[in-house]
């Protein structure tokens, strides 16, 4: 009798979430203390809670998977690279994520001139954290050998060397095969955004490092076309995340990297999930330094993601307009598991104010912004 009630309950929950529409409303903003940490500490204490929540200019939290108080299917680990070329108007993204019950590996090629993209992915089930994503942020090495995709990322000094092969990758214009070797350089003196926050259940946590303005070099072959990346025009960002997440989440994220008047410039904007009272992850990167922002709001049309977006801050330090070029959208619905994504690539124009009051103006600056809903 107990088993009948149990499985009937599972069925009712599945039906509820199948028909439940994800919320598209912007999450309410909170008052943030903007607690900045500067000294190396363990991420989690003996109770599985964050030792000290806040933000930092580098990865000072020491992450250990074994310290998490959660079942294997609640632990989420991922690394996402986005390489964008301002002059060639092309891009490549690489996703390596281990959600416990499955790992998702994907390569996405972007052609912004024609507003086309090609996504190629592979899924490996019941990985339980064994995909190979490393614990310390300083060790970015990982190797995946699948049937469709082979990726190897290895650190060499201040470089990340990415080797990739996908023989059956095919673009929408008929080019077959993707392979290459790319070098991403991270200046050891360059600051970046690191944040550790939790939910009301303090054992649920979000630890994230967002690195902008990594210069890119190397070569990529698509079909018979050879594409060369150059450090003066091509830049990458890294989204390195680990966490014990709640079941339902909707988040907003925006990022861009490049040069403004010859000076390295970028930004990371994000909100929508976890308790951001200790700190937000909103910041400007300029000439290797982080300039902290408070609250940011994304203004968008949830019925048409290709309409112009605007971005504002509560203290008027950021005012940007975003003109979309393409929407990398998907909606994977498997009853209890769902991921609805709109990652929109386009150009930013407007002004941002640095900590010292200096105003930076950008025009047609290539980047992306997204709204994502997940239950997993």
C-alpha positions in Angstrom: 0.0 0.0 0.0 2.8 2.3 0.8 4.4 1.8 -2.6 1.1 2.5 -4.3 0.8 5.8 -2.5 4.4 6.7 -3.2 4.2 6.1 -6.9 0.9 7.8 -7.1 2.4 10.9 -5.5 5.3 10.8 -8.0 2.7 10.7 -10.8 0.8 13.7 -9.4 4.0 15.8 -9.0 5.1 14.9 -12.6 1.7 16.0 -14.0 1.8 19.2 -12.0 5.2 20.2 -13.3 4.5 19.1 -16.8 1.7 21.6 -17.1 3.2 24.3 -14.9 4.6 27.2 -17.0 7.9 28.6 -15.9 7.8 32.1 -14.4 9.1 34.8 -16.8 8.9 37.6 -14.2 12.0 39.4 -13.2 13.0 38.3 -9.7 12.6 40.9 -6.9 15.8 42.7 -6.0 17.1 42.7 -2.5 19.3 45.1 -0.5 22.9 43.7 -0.7 25.6 44.2 1.9 28.3 43.6 -0.8 30.6 41.8 1.6 34.0 41.5 0.0 36.3 38.7 1.2 40.1 38.8 0.6 41.6 35.8 2.4 41.5 32.2 1.4 39.0 30.1 3.3 37.1 26.7 3.0 33.9 27.1 1.0 31.8 24.9 3.4 31.9 24.2 7.1 31.3 20.9 8.8 27.5 21.4 8.5 27.8 21.8 4.8 27.0 25.6 4.9 29.1 28.4 3.3 31.8 29.5 5.8 31.4 33.1 4.8 29.1 34.4 2.1 30.0 37.3 -0.2 32.1 38.2 -3.2 35.8 38.4 -4.0 38.1 39.5 -6.8 39.5 36.0 -7.2 38.7 32.4 -6.2 39.5 32.5 -2.5 36.9 29.8 -1.5 38.3 26.3 -1.4 35.7 24.0 -2.9 35.6 20.3 -1.8 32.8 18.1 -3.2 33.1 15.8 -0.2 32.1 18.6 2.1 28.6 19.0 0.5 25.7 17.7 2.6 23.5 16.5 -0.3 22.6 13.5 -2.4 24.7 13.0 -5.6 21.7 14.1 -7.8 21.5 17.5 -6.1 25.1 18.5 -6.7 25.7 20.6 -9.9 29.1 21.2 -11.4 29.8 23.0 -14.7 32.2 24.9 -16.8 31.2 27.1 -19.7 33.5 28.9 -22.2 32.3 31.5 -24.7 34.7 32.8 -27.3 33.6 35.8 -29.3 35.3 37.6 -32.2 34.4 41.2 -32.5 35.8 41.7 -36.0 34.9 38.3 -37.6 31.4 38.3 -36.0 31.7 34.7 -35.0 31.7 32.7 -31.8 32.2 29.3 -30.2 30.8 28.1 -26.9 31.8 25.0 -25.0 29.7 23.5 -22.2 30.8 20.8 -19.7 28.2 20.1 -17.0 27.7 17.3 -14.6 24.2 17.3 -12.9 24.7 14.0 -11.2 22.0 12.1 -13.1 23.5 13.1 -16.4 26.4 15.1 -18.0 25.8 17.5 -20.9 28.6 18.3 -23.2 28.0 20.7 -26.1 29.7 22.7 -28.8 27.9 25.7 -30.3 29.1 27.6 -33.4 27.8 31.1 -34.0 27.7 33.1 -37.2 26.4 36.6 -36.2 26.5 38.0 -39.7 23.8 35.5 -40.8 22.2 35.2 -37.4 22.7 31.4 -37.4 24.0 29.0 -34.9 24.7 25.3 -34.8 24.5 23.4 -31.5 26.0 19.9 -31.2 25.7 17.9 -28.0 26.3 14.6 -26.2 24.7 13.3 -23.1 26.2 10.8 -20.6 23.8 9.4 -18.0 24.3 8.8 -14.3 27.7 10.3 -14.1 27.3 11.1 -10.4 30.1 13.7 -10.5 32.5 11.6 -12.4 32.7 13.6 -15.6 36.1 14.8 -14.4 35.5 18.5 -13.5 38.2 19.4 -10.9 37.7 20.7 -7.4 40.0 23.7 -7.1 39.4 26.5 -9.5 43.1 26.7 -10.3 43.0 23.3 -11.9 40.9 23.6 -15.1 42.0 20.3 -16.6 39.3 18.0 -17.9 39.1 15.5 -20.7 35.9 14.0 -22.3 36.0 11.3 -24.9 32.5 10.7 -26.2 31.2 9.0 -29.3 30.4 12.4 -30.9 32.6 14.9 -29.1 36.2 14.8 -27.8 37.4 17.7 -25.6 40.5 18.2 -23.6 41.3 21.3 -21.5 44.7 21.5 -19.9 46.4 24.3 -18.0 49.8 25.4 -18.9 51.0 28.3 -16.7 48.5 31.2 -17.3 47.0 29.5 -20.4 44.1 27.1 -20.9 44.7 24.9 -23.9 41.5 23.6 -25.4 41.7 20.8 -28.0 38.4 19.6 -29.5 37.2 17.3 -32.2 33.6 16.6 -33.5 33.9 14.8 -36.9 30.1 14.8 -37.6 29.4 18.4 -36.5 27.5 20.0 -39.4 26.6 23.7 -39.8 23.4 24.9 -41.3 25.2 25.8 -44.5 26.6 22.3 -44.9 30.1 22.4 -43.5 30.9 19.1 -41.8 33.5 18.5 -39.1 34.8 20.7 -36.3 38.3 20.5 -34.8 40.8 22.9 -33.4 43.3 23.9 -30.7 42.7 27.2 -28.9 44.7 29.0 -26.3 43.0 31.2 -23.7 45.3 33.5 -21.7 44.3 34.7 -18.2 46.5 37.5 -16.9 47.4 36.4 -13.3 47.1 40.0 -12.2 43.7 40.4 -13.7 40.7 40.5 -11.2 37.4 38.6 -11.9 34.1 38.0 -10.2 33.9 35.3 -7.5 30.7 34.8 -5.5 29.4 32.4 -2.8 25.8 32.7 -1.7 23.0 30.3 -0.5 19.3 29.9 -0.4 17.0 30.0 2.6 18.1 26.4 3.2 21.7 27.3 3.9 23.0 23.9 2.8 21.9 24.8 -0.7 24.6 27.0 -2.2 25.9 28.6 -5.3 29.7 29.1 -5.8 30.7 30.8 -9.1 33.8 32.3 -10.8 33.2 34.4 -13.8 36.4 35.3 -15.7 36.2 37.9 -18.5 38.7 39.2 -21.0 40.8 36.1 -21.6 42.6 36.7 -24.9 42.3 34.0 -27.5 44.7 32.5 -30.0 44.7 29.4 -32.1 43.0 27.8 -35.0 39.6 26.2 -35.6 38.6 24.2 -38.7 35.0 23.9 -39.8 34.6 21.8 -42.8 37.4 23.0 -45.1 37.4 26.5 -43.6 40.2 27.5 -41.3 39.6 30.2 -38.7 42.4 31.9 -36.8 41.9 33.6 -33.5 44.0 36.6 -32.6 44.5 38.0 -29.1 43.8 41.6 -30.2 40.3 40.9 -31.4 39.1 37.7 -29.9 38.1 37.3 -26.2 36.7 34.6 -24.0 34.8 34.4 -20.8 34.6 31.4 -18.4 31.7 30.5 -16.2 33.0 28.0 -13.5 30.3 26.9 -11.1 29.7 24.4 -8.3 26.7 24.1 -6.1 24.0 22.2 -4.2 20.9 23.8 -5.9 17.3 24.0 -5.1 14.9 22.4 -7.5 13.3 25.4 -9.3 15.3 28.4 -10.5 15.1 31.2 -13.0 18.2 33.3 -13.6 19.4 36.2 -15.7 23.0 36.5 -16.9 24.8 38.9 -19.2 28.5 39.0 -20.2 30.8 40.7 -22.7 34.6 41.1 -23.2 36.8 43.1 -25.5 38.6 46.4 -25.8 37.4 50.0 -25.4 39.9 52.5 -26.8 42.6 49.8 -26.5 41.8 49.0 -22.8 40.5 45.6 -21.7 36.8 46.0 -20.8 34.1 43.6 -19.9 31.2 43.1 -17.5 29.3 40.3 -15.6 25.7 40.9 -14.8 23.5 38.3 -13.0 20.7 37.7 -10.6 17.5 35.8 -10.0 18.3 32.9 -7.8 19.9 32.3 -4.3 19.9 34.9 -1.5 21.9 37.9 -2.8 21.7 39.8 0.5 25.5 39.2 1.2 26.5 40.3 -2.3 25.6 40.5 -6.0 27.8 39.3 -8.9 27.3 42.5 -10.9 30.5 44.2 -11.9 32.5 46.0 -14.6 36.0 44.8 -15.5 38.2 47.6 -16.7 42.0 47.4 -17.3 42.2 44.3 -15.2 40.3 45.6 -12.2 36.8 44.8 -10.9 34.5 47.8 -10.3 31.6 46.5 -8.2 28.0 47.3 -9.0 24.9 46.8 -6.8 21.6 45.8 -8.3 21.0 45.4 -12.0 17.7 44.8 -13.8 17.1 43.3 -17.2 14.2 44.7 -19.2 13.1 42.4 -21.9 10.1 41.2 -23.9 9.4 37.6 -22.8 7.2 37.1 -25.9 9.9 38.2 -28.3 13.5 37.9 -27.2 14.8 39.4 -30.4 13.4 42.8 -29.4 15.8 45.3 -27.9 16.6 44.8 -24.2 17.7 47.5 -21.7 19.8 47.2 -18.6 19.7 49.6 -15.7 21.2 49.8 -12.2 19.7 51.1 -9.0 22.3 53.8 -8.6 22.4 54.8 -12.3 25.9 53.5 -12.8 24.9 51.3 -15.8 22.6 52.1 -18.6 22.8 49.8 -21.6 20.8 49.0 -24.7 21.1 45.5 -26.2 20.3 44.8 -29.8 19.9 41.0 -30.4 21.4 39.2 -33.3 20.3 35.7 -32.6 18.5 33.7 -29.9 20.0 30.3 -28.9 16.8 28.9 -27.5 15.7 25.5 -26.3 13.0 23.9 -24.1 13.8 20.4 -22.9 10.8 19.1 -20.9 11.1 15.7 -19.2 8.3 16.1 -16.6 10.3 16.3 -13.4 13.3 17.8 -15.3 13.0 20.8 -17.5 15.4 23.4 -18.9 14.0 26.4 -20.8 16.8 28.7 -22.1 17.1 31.9 -24.1 20.7 32.8 -24.5 20.6 35.9 -26.8 23.7 37.2 -28.5 23.9 40.8 -29.7 25.6 44.1 -29.2 25.6 46.5 -26.2 25.6 50.3 -26.4 25.5 52.8 -23.6 27.5 53.9 -20.5 28.9 52.5 -17.3 30.5 54.3 -14.4 33.6 53.0 -12.7 34.2 53.2 -9.0 36.2 56.4 -9.4 33.4 58.1 -11.3 34.9 57.8 -14.7 32.3 57.2 -17.4 33.0 54.6 -20.1 30.9 54.6 -23.3 30.6 51.5 -25.4 29.0 51.1 -28.9 28.0 47.9 -30.7 30.0 45.8 -28.2 29.5 42.1 -28.8 28.2 40.0 -25.9 25.2 38.0 -24.7 22.4 38.1 -22.2 20.1 35.2 -21.1 17.1 34.2 -19.2 17.1 30.5 -18.1 14.5 28.5 -16.2 15.6 25.1 -14.8 14.1 22.5 -12.6 16.5 19.7 -12.0 
